[in-house]
Amino acid sequence: MCSLLLKQTDEEVIESGASTERILDEDRRMPEEGQMPREVLKVAGTSRPVLVAGAIAGVLRSQGRVEVHAIGAAAVNQAIKAIAISRGYVRPGGIDLVCIPSFVDLSLDGQDRTGIRFLVEVR
């Protein structure tokens, strides 16, 4: 599990370790009544898609939604493979998923970066 510190301003700010992520108001979706906040999984270019897929499937089963963040072409490639693999993991349980991509602004060690955010939800 990721430990996150959430602050509420005019933007949603998520801090985890050395990185800070700013999610713009137009991209924000509040959890529905009775739902837990989304889990955020960060994928690197060196991440193993099968392991990430297992994490995605586990969070989908327990919470119904998960965010997957990736910066760079290699990380986005691994994230997409993991999402496709996780679909096969949850399908036998009658779960179908949908993936909504968007951009997320990140601040890593004082540098502003743009990454891809995949919101994965149960359909």
Secondary structure, DSSP 8 states (H G I E B T S, - for coil): ----EEEESSSEEEEETTEEEEE-GGG-----TT----EEEEE-TT--HHHHHHHHHHHHHHHSEEEEEE-SHHHHHHHHHHHHHHHHHHGGGT--EEEEEEEEEEEETTEEEEEEEEEEEE-
